[in-house]
Amino acid sequence: MRQDGLVQMASANDAKWQKDAADQNFDYMFKLLIIGNSSVGKTSFLFRYADDSFTSAFVSTVGIDFKVKTVFRQDKRVKLQIWDTAGQERYRTITTAYYRGAMGFILMYDVTNEESFNAVQDWCIQIKTHAWSSACVVLVGNKCDLEPARLISQSQGLDLAQRLGLEFFETSAKENINVKAVFERLVDIICDKMSESLDSDPTLVSSTAKATRLTENPNMQSSSCAC
């Protein structure tokens, strides 16, 4: 019964995705995923960015859900579909199905939880296995407001990001620290990569199919974005 319910939920999410994609009032549409262990703050991070709201109550995400936000970056109207994924292993089959087609990932750990930090490389393997090779990834150490409980230093996070070839931020959804900056930087990285691809192959985009082709093209030039 649990699996049937998750499949039905995934189908409903797919229907919402298709409805949003049909709305062409944007230049680009990017599919972004927030991934990481359970309880690192993925849902709170998304709600802070999309709705500017925060609640301290913890409710575990079941499967996957998303929010939509439209932003202006580099003189373009960009629609973001931001998917909040469950961190528990039992949902992995459902959530990894959404990796394909994602242009960007926010890979999150909790600075007060060493296990979530140690799991970052495993999540990178999931991205390599299930996502396009051109997907861009930003590493985020969340809950930096909880300084007395911190177990992972900022330098440790930065060192790991450098080893993985990722850009790095420490954030707090509660105090609204660097939340907007993370999304803006990830969108800028994707836009820059698309510009490079279009410069090398202008046929990737046409005046009538611009948004769809750019968000669904898996052959964008690779860079150091991915893990």
C-alpha positions as CSV (number, residue, x, y, z in Angstrom):
1,M,0.0,0.0,0.0
2,R,2.8,2.4,0.8
3,Q,4.5,1.8,-2.5
4,D,1.2,2.2,-4.4
5,G,0.6,5.5,-2.6
6,L,4.1,6.8,-3.6
7,V,3.5,5.9,-7.2
8,Q,0.2,7.7,-7.2
9,M,1.9,10.8,-5.6
10,A,4.7,10.6,-8.2
11,S,2.1,10.6,-11.0
12,A,0.3,13.6,-9.5
13,N,3.6,15.5,-9.3
14,D,4.4,14.6,-12.9
15,A,1.0,16.0,-13.9
16,K,1.7,19.3,-12.1
17,W,5.1,19.4,-13.8
18,Q,3.6,19.0,-17.2
19,K,1.0,21.8,-16.5
20,D,3.8,24.2,-15.4
21,A,5.9,23.3,-18.5
22,A,2.9,24.2,-20.7
23,D,2.9,27.8,-19.4
24,Q,5.4,29.5,-21.7
25,N,5.6,32.8,-19.9
26,F,9.3,32.5,-19.2
27,D,12.6,32.4,-21.1
28,Y,14.0,29.3,-19.3
29,M,12.7,26.7,-17.0
30,F,15.1,24.9,-14.7
31,K,14.4,21.8,-12.7
32,L,16.4,21.9,-9.4
33,L,16.6,19.2,-6.7
34,I,17.5,19.6,-3.0
35,I,19.0,16.4,-1.8
36,G,20.7,15.1,1.3
37,N,20.1,13.0,4.4
38,S,16.8,13.2,6.3
39,S,16.4,16.1,8.8
40,V,19.2,18.3,7.3
41,G,16.6,21.0,6.7
42,K,15.8,20.6,3.0
43,T,12.1,21.4,3.3
44,S,12.7,24.4,5.6
45,F,15.3,25.7,3.1
46,L,12.8,25.4,0.3
47,F,10.0,27.1,2.2
48,R,12.3,29.9,3.3
49,Y,13.2,30.6,-0.4
50,A,9.9,30.0,-2.0
51,D,7.5,31.5,0.6
52,D,9.8,33.3,3.0
53,S,8.5,31.3,5.9
54,F,10.0,29.1,8.5
55,T,8.7,26.6,11.1
56,S,10.7,24.8,13.7
57,A,8.4,21.8,13.6
58,F,10.0,18.8,11.9
59,V,7.8,16.9,9.4
60,S,9.6,14.3,7.4
61,T,9.0,14.6,3.6
62,V,7.2,11.7,2.1
63,G,8.6,10.9,-1.3
64,I,9.0,14.1,-3.2
65,D,7.2,17.4,-3.7
66,F,8.0,20.7,-5.4
67,K,7.4,24.4,-5.4
68,V,7.6,26.9,-8.3
69,K,9.3,30.3,-8.2
70,T,10.0,32.7,-11.1
71,V,13.1,34.9,-10.9
72,F,15.0,37.3,-13.1
73,R,18.7,36.5,-13.7
74,Q,21.0,37.8,-16.4
75,D,18.1,39.7,-18.1
76,K,16.1,36.4,-18.4
77,R,12.8,35.3,-16.8
78,V,13.6,32.0,-15.3
79,K,11.0,29.6,-13.9
80,L,12.4,27.3,-11.2
81,Q,10.7,24.0,-10.3
82,I,12.4,23.1,-7.0
83,W,12.0,19.6,-5.9
84,D,12.2,18.7,-2.2
85,T,13.3,15.1,-1.8
86,A,13.0,12.7,1.1
87,G,16.3,11.6,2.5
88,Q,15.3,8.2,3.8
89,E,16.6,5.1,2.0
90,R,13.1,3.6,1.6
91,Y,12.2,6.5,-0.8
92,R,15.4,6.3,-2.8
93,T,13.8,4.5,-5.8
94,I,11.1,7.2,-6.1
95,T,13.4,10.2,-5.6
96,T,16.2,9.1,-7.9
97,A,13.7,8.8,-10.7
98,Y,13.5,12.6,-10.6
99,Y,17.2,13.2,-11.0
100,R,17.2,12.8,-14.8
101,G,16.3,16.1,-16.3
102,A,17.4,18.1,-13.3
103,M,19.8,20.9,-14.3
104,G,20.9,21.7,-10.8
105,F,21.3,20.1,-7.4
106,I,21.6,21.6,-3.9
107,L,23.4,18.9,-2.0
108,M,22.8,19.6,1.7
109,Y,24.2,18.5,5.0
110,D,23.6,19.6,8.6
111,V,26.6,21.3,10.3
112,T,25.5,19.7,13.6
113,N,25.2,16.2,12.2
114,E,28.4,14.4,11.3
115,E,26.6,11.5,9.6
116,S,24.9,13.8,7.1
117,F,28.3,15.3,6.3
118,N,29.9,11.9,5.8
119,A,27.1,10.9,3.5
120,V,27.8,13.8,1.0
121,Q,30.1,11.6,-1.2
122,D,27.4,8.9,-1.3
123,W,24.9,11.5,-2.5
124,C,27.4,12.6,-5.2
125,I,27.5,9.0,-6.4
126,Q,23.7,9.1,-6.7
127,I,24.0,12.2,-8.8
128,K,26.6,10.6,-11.1
129,T,24.5,7.5,-11.4
130,H,21.1,9.0,-12.1
131,A,21.6,12.5,-13.3
132,W,22.9,14.1,-16.5
133,S,26.7,14.5,-16.5
134,S,26.2,18.2,-17.1
135,A,24.1,18.8,-14.0
136,C,25.4,21.6,-11.7
137,V,25.8,21.0,-8.0
138,V,26.3,23.3,-5.0
139,L,27.3,22.0,-1.6
140,V,25.4,23.5,1.3
141,G,26.1,23.2,5.0
142,N,22.8,24.1,6.6
143,K,21.9,25.2,10.2
144,C,24.9,27.4,10.7
145,D,22.9,29.4,13.2
146,L,23.3,26.5,15.7
147,E,26.9,27.4,16.5
148,P,27.0,25.8,20.0
149,A,26.0,22.4,18.5
150,R,28.3,22.6,15.5
151,L,30.2,19.5,14.7
152,I,31.4,20.3,11.2
153,S,33.6,23.4,10.8
154,Q,33.3,25.8,7.9
155,S,36.8,24.8,6.7
156,Q,35.8,21.1,6.7
157,G,32.9,21.9,4.4
158,L,35.0,24.1,2.2
159,D,37.7,21.4,1.9
160,L,35.2,18.8,0.9
161,A,33.7,21.1,-1.7
162,Q,37.1,21.8,-3.2
163,R,37.9,18.1,-3.4
164,L,34.5,17.4,-5.1
165,G,34.9,20.5,-7.4
166,L,31.8,22.2,-6.0
167,E,30.9,25.7,-4.9
168,F,30.1,25.9,-1.2
169,F,27.8,27.9,1.1
170,E,26.9,27.7,4.8
171,T,23.3,28.6,5.3
172,S,20.5,28.9,7.9
173,A,16.9,28.6,6.8
174,K,15.8,29.8,10.3
175,E,17.9,33.0,10.2
176,N,17.6,33.3,6.4
177,I,21.4,33.3,5.9
178,N,22.6,32.7,2.3
179,V,19.4,30.9,1.2
180,K,18.7,33.3,-1.7
181,A,22.4,33.4,-2.5
182,V,22.5,29.7,-3.0
183,F,19.7,29.6,-5.5
184,E,21.0,32.7,-7.3
185,R,24.4,31.3,-7.7
186,L,23.1,27.9,-8.9
187,V,20.9,29.6,-11.5
188,D,23.8,31.7,-12.7
189,I,26.1,28.7,-13.1
190,I,23.4,27.0,-15.2
191,C,22.9,30.1,-17.3
192,D,26.6,30.5,-17.9
193,K,26.9,26.9,-18.9
194,M,24.0,27.2,-21.3
195,S,25.5,30.3,-22.8
196,E,28.7,28.4,-23.4
197,S,26.8,25.6,-25.1
198,L,24.8,28.0,-27.3
199,D,28.0,29.7,-28.4
200,S,29.5,26.4,-29.5
201,D,26.2,25.1,-31.1
202,P,23.6,27.8,-31.8
203,T,21.2,25.1,-33.2
204,L,20.4,24.0,-29.7
205,V,17.8,26.7,-29.5
206,S,15.2,28.2,-31.8
207,S,12.9,31.2,-31.4
208,T,9.9,29.0,-30.9
209,A,11.2,26.2,-28.7
210,K,13.8,28.0,-26.6
211,A,12.5,27.2,-23.1
212,T,11.8,23.5,-23.8
213,R,15.0,22.7,-25.6
214,L,17.3,24.4,-23.1
215,T,15.7,22.7,-20.1
216,E,15.6,19.3,-21.6
217,N,19.0,19.1,-23.4
218,P,21.2,16.5,-21.7
219,N,24.2,17.4,-23.9
220,M,25.2,20.7,-22.5
221,Q,29.0,21.0,-22.3
222,S,30.4,19.5,-19.2
223,S,32.2,21.6,-16.7
224,S,33.3,21.1,-13.1
225,C,29.7,21.6,-11.8
226,A,29.0,17.9,-11.2
227,C,30.5,15.9,-8.4
